Amino acid sequence: MAADLVTLDEIKQMLSLSSSNVEDDLLLRQLIRVASSAATRHCGRDFMPLWETRYYDALGEHISPYQLNLDAELLTVIKLTNGDGSEIAETDYVLLPYQGMPKTGIRLRPTASAPFTYSDDWLRAISVKGVWGYHDDWNAAWVNSNDALTAPVTATATTFTVNDADNSDASGNAPRFQVLAYYRLDDEVIQVTAVNAVTNTLTVVRGQRGTIAAAHAVDTTLYRYYPQRDVSMAVLSLAAWMYRNRTSLGEKYQFLDGTRLAVNEAPGHIMLILNAYHRLRVG
């Protein structure tokens, strides 16, 4: 299931919906999910990072003794394991391409202790544990919320308390904690589903995007993930357009495959943005 690429706060701000309406909020959440899924499918890439181990055969066209071509876009490697079960040190490989993100290949250095190999079975012999997805500025994707836990939490807790829920984060965006946004603390990713700015309490879903729910100590800092900004704007525009035209969306209309709309036409800049991120696949 595709992740939410924009927040409830962001779409309410775009639509100038200042008051809280339970039915409206529920509809907006659904439209955000639909718009996020549509953008993800159209582009053929995941704009929200996923923690996952992927396996590769040690023989085939995708691999040579010193290079492994990946079948998904890679943001960072956590652990690279050769086909004989040995871990390949970070100093023994580089990620390709050398410049830019995301990465699509792994090249062993000439000084590596061994080439890509396997012991008995070459099927799924090599594993890459990493963070996968698309972001062209991964190092700046996680922004300090400028806030932290005011009390320790267990691995099963679904509410966190922070210092000041509605102040600004390090990028100047406010409120710093927004409904449907994703945050990282230590090695876990959570999604915020409700914010109480009076009690500074966050209601969260734990262990998101392939991470594992864990206990966290008091003063643990939370970092918000910002997806590719122009893609988020396209998703926001699409969700807002669907909301404004919600009474006529049941008629003949399709959006992302270039067909006609019977009632209202979605803003052209949405497709303009998303087409730039359309991932071409060979074979």
URMOVEN-V648109 format. One record per residue. N is the residue number from 1. RES is the residue in one letter. SS is DSSP state (helix for helix, strand for strand, loop for the rest). PSI is psi in whole degrees, -180 to 180 (NA if undefined). OMEGA is omega in radians with two decimals (* if undefined). Layout:
n=N res=RES ss=SS psi=PSI omega=OMEGA
n=N res=RES ss=SS psi=PSI omega=OMEGA
This chain:
n=1 res=M ss=loop psi=133 omega=-3.13
n=2 res=A ss=loop psi=148 omega=3.11
n=3 res=A ss=loop psi=159 omega=3.08
n=4 res=D ss=loop psi=125 omega=-3.06
n=5 res=L ss=loop psi=-8 omega=3.06
n=6 res=V ss=loop psi=169 omega=-3.07
n=7 res=T ss=loop psi=163 omega=3.07
n=8 res=L ss=helix psi=-39 omega=3.11
n=9 res=D ss=helix psi=-41 omega=-3.09
n=10 res=E ss=helix psi=-43 omega=-3.11
n=11 res=I ss=helix psi=-33 omega=3.10
n=12 res=K ss=helix psi=-35 omega=3.08
n=13 res=Q ss=helix psi=-42 omega=3.13
n=14 res=M ss=helix psi=-37 omega=-3.09
n=15 res=L ss=loop psi=1 omega=-3.11
n=16 res=S ss=loop psi=42 omega=3.08
n=17 res=L ss=loop psi=95 omega=-3.05
n=18 res=S ss=loop psi=-32 omega=-3.09
n=19 res=S ss=loop psi=160 omega=-3.14
n=20 res=S ss=loop psi=122 omega=3.13
n=21 res=N ss=loop psi=119 omega=-3.03
n=22 res=V ss=helix psi=-46 omega=-3.12
n=23 res=E ss=helix psi=-43 omega=3.11
n=24 res=D ss=helix psi=-45 omega=-3.13
n=25 res=D ss=helix psi=-41 omega=3.12
n=26 res=L ss=helix psi=-44 omega=3.12
n=27 res=L ss=helix psi=-43 omega=-3.14
n=28 res=L ss=helix psi=-41 omega=3.08
n=29 res=R ss=helix psi=-43 omega=3.14
n=30 res=Q ss=helix psi=-41 omega=-3.13
n=31 res=L ss=helix psi=-36 omega=3.07
n=32 res=I ss=helix psi=-44 omega=3.14
n=33 res=R ss=helix psi=-42 omega=3.13
n=34 res=V ss=helix psi=-46 omega=-3.12
n=35 res=A ss=helix psi=-39 omega=3.12
n=36 res=S ss=helix psi=-43 omega=3.12
n=37 res=S ss=helix psi=-40 omega=-3.14
n=38 res=A ss=helix psi=-44 omega=3.14
n=39 res=A ss=helix psi=-41 omega=-3.14
n=40 res=T ss=helix psi=-45 omega=3.13
n=41 res=R ss=helix psi=-44 omega=-3.10
n=42 res=H ss=helix psi=-43 omega=-3.09
n=43 res=C ss=helix psi=-21 omega=-3.12
n=44 res=G ss=loop psi=28 omega=3.11
n=45 res=R ss=loop psi=158 omega=-3.09
n=46 res=D ss=loop psi=119 omega=-3.10
n=47 res=F ss=loop psi=3 omega=3.06
n=48 res=M ss=loop psi=127 omega=-3.04
n=49 res=P ss=loop psi=144 omega=-3.13
n=50 res=L ss=strand psi=126 omega=3.09
n=51 res=W ss=strand psi=117 omega=-3.00
n=52 res=E ss=strand psi=151 omega=2.98
n=53 res=T ss=strand psi=124 omega=3.13
n=54 res=R ss=strand psi=145 omega=-3.04
n=55 res=Y ss=strand psi=145 omega=-3.08
n=56 res=Y ss=strand psi=140 omega=3.03
n=57 res=D ss=loop psi=147 omega=3.12
n=58 res=A ss=loop psi=-2 omega=3.06
n=59 res=L ss=loop psi=146 omega=3.10
n=60 res=G ss=loop psi=176 omega=-3.09
n=61 res=E ss=loop psi=-20 omega=-3.08
n=62 res=H ss=loop psi=-6 omega=-3.01
n=63 res=I ss=strand psi=144 omega=2.99
n=64 res=S ss=strand psi=175 omega=-3.11
n=65 res=P ss=loop psi=-28 omega=-3.06
n=66 res=Y ss=loop psi=10 omega=3.11
n=67 res=Q ss=strand psi=136 omega=3.08
n=68 res=L ss=strand psi=120 omega=3.07
n=69 res=N ss=strand psi=129 omega=-3.01
n=70 res=L ss=strand psi=154 omega=3.12
n=71 res=D ss=strand psi=5 omega=3.11
n=72 res=A ss=strand psi=163 omega=-3.11
n=73 res=E ss=strand psi=131 omega=-3.01
n=74 res=L ss=strand psi=134 omega=3.11
n=75 res=L ss=strand psi=-38 omega=3.08
n=76 res=T ss=strand psi=152 omega=3.10
n=77 res=V ss=strand psi=133 omega=3.02
n=78 res=I ss=strand psi=-44 omega=3.12
n=79 res=K ss=strand psi=130 omega=3.10
n=80 res=L ss=strand psi=121 omega=-3.07
n=81 res=T ss=strand psi=126 omega=-3.13
n=82 res=N ss=loop psi=169 omega=-3.08
n=83 res=G ss=strand psi=-14 omega=3.09
n=84 res=D ss=loop psi=7 omega=3.11
n=85 res=G ss=loop psi=-3 omega=-3.12
n=86 res=S ss=loop psi=143 omega=3.10
n=87 res=E ss=strand psi=134 omega=3.10
n=88 res=I ss=strand psi=123 omega=-3.08
n=89 res=A ss=loop psi=149 omega=-3.14
n=90 res=E ss=helix psi=-30 omega=3.14
n=91 res=T ss=helix psi=-7 omega=-3.08
n=92 res=D ss=helix psi=5 omega=-3.14
n=93 res=Y ss=strand psi=162 omega=3.02
n=94 res=V ss=strand psi=156 omega=3.12
n=95 res=L ss=strand psi=146 omega=-3.11
n=96 res=L ss=strand psi=144 omega=-0.07
n=97 res=P ss=loop psi=160 omega=-3.11
n=98 res=Y ss=loop psi=-41 omega=3.11
n=99 res=Q ss=loop psi=146 omega=3.04
n=100 res=G ss=loop psi=164 omega=3.13
n=101 res=M ss=loop psi=154 omega=-0.04
n=102 res=P ss=loop psi=-179 omega=-3.13
n=103 res=K ss=strand psi=148 omega=-3.10
n=104 res=T ss=strand psi=2 omega=-3.14
n=105 res=G ss=strand psi=163 omega=3.10
n=106 res=I ss=strand psi=125 omega=-3.14
n=107 res=R ss=strand psi=127 omega=3.09
n=108 res=L ss=strand psi=142 omega=3.07
n=109 res=R ss=loop psi=153 omega=3.08
n=110 res=P ss=loop psi=-24 omega=-3.12
n=111 res=T ss=loop psi=2 omega=3.14
n=112 res=A ss=loop psi=148 omega=-3.07
n=113 res=S ss=loop psi=-27 omega=3.12
n=114 res=A ss=loop psi=153 omega=3.05
n=115 res=P ss=loop psi=178 omega=3.01
n=116 res=F ss=loop psi=133 omega=-3.03
n=117 res=T ss=loop psi=-175 omega=3.03
n=118 res=Y ss=strand psi=165 omega=-3.12
n=119 res=S ss=loop psi=-78 omega=-3.09
n=120 res=D ss=loop psi=-43 omega=-3.05
n=121 res=D ss=loop psi=122 omega=-3.09
n=122 res=W ss=loop psi=-12 omega=3.13
n=123 res=L ss=loop psi=127 omega=3.11
n=124 res=R ss=loop psi=34 omega=-3.02
n=125 res=A ss=loop psi=-32 omega=-3.08
n=126 res=I ss=strand psi=134 omega=-3.12
n=127 res=S ss=strand psi=144 omega=3.09
n=128 res=V ss=strand psi=106 omega=3.04
n=129 res=K ss=strand psi=120 omega=-3.06
n=130 res=G ss=strand psi=-170 omega=3.05
n=131 res=V ss=strand psi=123 omega=-3.00
n=132 res=W ss=strand psi=148 omega=3.11
n=133 res=G ss=loop psi=-174 omega=-3.11
n=134 res=Y ss=loop psi=126 omega=2.94
n=135 res=H ss=loop psi=128 omega=-3.07
n=136 res=D ss=loop psi=-2 omega=3.09
n=137 res=D ss=loop psi=61 omega=-3.02
n=138 res=W ss=helix psi=-37 omega=-3.10
n=139 res=N ss=helix psi=-22 omega=3.14
n=140 res=A ss=helix psi=8 omega=-3.04
n=141 res=A ss=loop psi=-31 omega=-3.13
n=142 res=W ss=strand psi=121 omega=-3.05
n=143 res=V ss=strand psi=133 omega=3.12
n=144 res=N ss=strand psi=127 omega=3.12
n=145 res=S ss=strand psi=-10 omega=-3.02
n=146 res=N ss=strand psi=27 omega=3.13
n=147 res=D ss=strand psi=165 omega=-3.06
n=148 res=A ss=strand psi=170 omega=3.10
n=149 res=L ss=strand psi=136 omega=3.07
n=150 res=T ss=loop psi=-4 omega=3.09
n=151 res=A ss=loop psi=149 omega=3.10
n=152 res=P ss=loop psi=154 omega=3.10
n=153 res=V ss=strand psi=149 omega=3.07
n=154 res=T ss=loop psi=174 omega=3.14
n=155 res=A ss=loop psi=-13 omega=-3.11
n=156 res=T ss=loop psi=-4 omega=-3.11
n=157 res=A ss=loop psi=142 omega=3.12
n=158 res=T ss=loop psi=5 omega=3.03
n=159 res=T ss=strand psi=137 omega=3.09
n=160 res=F ss=strand psi=148 omega=2.99
n=161 res=T ss=strand psi=139 omega=-3.13
n=162 res=V ss=strand psi=-180 omega=-3.06
n=163 res=N ss=loop psi=-49 omega=-3.03
n=164 res=D ss=loop psi=95 omega=-2.95
n=165 res=A ss=loop psi=-28 omega=-3.01
n=166 res=D ss=loop psi=17 omega=3.04
n=167 res=N ss=loop psi=-171 omega=-3.08
n=168 res=S ss=strand psi=151 omega=3.02
n=169 res=D ss=loop psi=-174 omega=-3.04
n=170 res=A ss=loop psi=-19 omega=3.10
n=171 res=S ss=loop psi=-1 omega=3.13
n=172 res=G ss=loop psi=1 omega=-3.13
n=173 res=N ss=loop psi=140 omega=3.11
n=174 res=A ss=strand psi=147 omega=-0.07
n=175 res=P ss=loop psi=154 omega=-3.08
n=176 res=R ss=loop psi=-26 omega=3.07
n=177 res=F ss=loop psi=119 omega=-3.05
n=178 res=Q ss=loop psi=146 omega=-3.13
n=179 res=V ss=loop psi=129 omega=-3.11
n=180 res=L ss=loop psi=-5 omega=3.07
n=181 res=A ss=loop psi=155 omega=3.12
n=182 res=Y ss=strand psi=140 omega=-3.12
n=183 res=Y ss=strand psi=149 omega=3.07
n=184 res=R ss=strand psi=135 omega=2.97
n=185 res=L ss=strand psi=125 omega=-2.95
n=186 res=D ss=loop psi=-124 omega=-3.10
n=187 res=D ss=loop psi=13 omega=-3.10
n=188 res=E ss=strand psi=144 omega=3.03
n=189 res=V ss=strand psi=134 omega=3.10
n=190 res=I ss=strand psi=161 omega=2.98
n=191 res=Q ss=strand psi=132 omega=3.13
n=192 res=V ss=strand psi=130 omega=3.14
n=193 res=T ss=strand psi=-14 omega=3.09
n=194 res=A ss=strand psi=147 omega=3.12
n=195 res=V ss=strand psi=127 omega=3.01
n=196 res=N ss=strand psi=103 omega=-3.07
n=197 res=A ss=loop psi=-15 omega=3.12
n=198 res=V ss=loop psi=-47 omega=-3.14
n=199 res=T ss=loop psi=-2 omega=-3.11
n=200 res=N ss=loop psi=45 omega=-3.11
n=201 res=T ss=strand psi=134 omega=3.09
n=202 res=L ss=strand psi=133 omega=2.95
n=203 res=T ss=strand psi=130 omega=-2.96
n=204 res=V ss=strand psi=159 omega=2.95
n=205 res=V ss=strand psi=127 omega=-2.99
n=206 res=R ss=loop psi=162 omega=2.98
n=207 res=G ss=loop psi=51 omega=-3.11
n=208 res=Q ss=loop psi=159 omega=3.01
n=209 res=R ss=loop psi=38 omega=3.06
n=210 res=G ss=loop psi=1 omega=3.10
n=211 res=T ss=loop psi=169 omega=-3.06
n=212 res=I ss=loop psi=133 omega=3.08
n=213 res=A ss=loop psi=136 omega=-3.10
n=214 res=A ss=loop psi=165 omega=3.05
n=215 res=A ss=loop psi=146 omega=3.13
n=216 res=H ss=strand psi=142 omega=-3.06
n=217 res=A ss=loop psi=162 omega=3.03
n=218 res=V ss=loop psi=148 omega=-3.13
n=219 res=D ss=loop psi=10 omega=3.05
n=220 res=T ss=loop psi=127 omega=-3.10
n=221 res=T ss=strand psi=143 omega=3.06
n=222 res=L ss=strand psi=137 omega=3.14
n=223 res=Y ss=strand psi=130 omega=-3.14
n=224 res=R ss=strand psi=139 omega=3.07
n=225 res=Y ss=strand psi=129 omega=3.06
n=226 res=Y ss=loop psi=111 omega=3.08
n=227 res=P ss=loop psi=175 omega=3.07
n=228 res=Q ss=loop psi=119 omega=-2.91
n=229 res=R ss=helix psi=-42 omega=-3.12
n=230 res=D ss=helix psi=-31 omega=3.06
n=231 res=V ss=helix psi=-43 omega=3.09
n=232 res=S ss=helix psi=-40 omega=3.12
n=233 res=M ss=helix psi=-38 omega=3.09
n=234 res=A ss=helix psi=-43 omega=3.11
n=235 res=V ss=helix psi=-42 omega=3.12
n=236 res=L ss=helix psi=-43 omega=3.13
n=237 res=S ss=helix psi=-40 omega=-3.14
n=238 res=L ss=helix psi=-46 omega=3.13
n=239 res=A ss=helix psi=-41 omega=3.12
n=240 res=A ss=helix psi=-40 omega=3.10
n=241 res=W ss=helix psi=-42 omega=3.12
n=242 res=M ss=helix psi=-37 omega=3.12
n=243 res=Y ss=helix psi=-46 omega=-3.12
n=244 res=R ss=helix psi=-29 omega=-3.11
n=245 res=N ss=loop psi=27 omega=-3.02
n=246 res=R ss=loop psi=-25 omega=-3.12
n=247 res=T ss=loop psi=-11 omega=-3.10
n=248 res=S ss=loop psi=7 omega=-3.07
n=249 res=L ss=loop psi=-9 omega=3.12
n=250 res=G ss=loop psi=-9 omega=-3.13
n=251 res=E ss=loop psi=180 omega=-3.06
n=252 res=K ss=loop psi=110 omega=3.06
n=253 res=Y ss=strand psi=146 omega=2.98
n=254 res=Q ss=loop psi=156 omega=-3.00
n=255 res=F ss=loop psi=-59 omega=-2.88
n=256 res=L ss=loop psi=0 omega=3.13
n=257 res=D ss=loop psi=17 omega=3.01
n=258 res=G ss=loop psi=12 omega=-3.14
n=259 res=T ss=loop psi=179 omega=-2.99
n=260 res=R ss=loop psi=158 omega=3.04
n=261 res=L ss=strand psi=136 omega=-3.08
n=262 res=A ss=loop psi=-27 omega=-3.02
n=263 res=V ss=loop psi=-70 omega=-3.11
n=264 res=N ss=loop psi=147 omega=-3.10
n=265 res=E ss=loop psi=132 omega=3.13
n=266 res=A ss=loop psi=147 omega=3.13
n=267 res=P ss=loop psi=135 omega=-3.06
n=268 res=G ss=helix psi=-25 omega=-3.08
n=269 res=H ss=helix psi=-19 omega=3.13
n=270 res=I ss=helix psi=-53 omega=3.13
n=271 res=M ss=helix psi=-35 omega=3.14
n=272 res=L ss=helix psi=-43 omega=3.13
n=273 res=I ss=helix psi=-51 omega=-3.03
n=274 res=L ss=helix psi=-34 omega=3.12
n=275 res=N ss=helix psi=-29 omega=3.12
n=276 res=A ss=helix psi=-21 omega=-3.13
n=277 res=Y ss=loop psi=9 omega=3.13
n=278 res=H ss=loop psi=123 omega=-3.06
n=279 res=R ss=loop psi=119 omega=3.11
n=280 res=L ss=loop psi=132 omega=3.12
n=281 res=R ss=loop psi=139 omega=-3.14
n=282 res=V ss=loop psi=130 omega=3.10
n=283 res=G ss=loop psi=NA omega=*
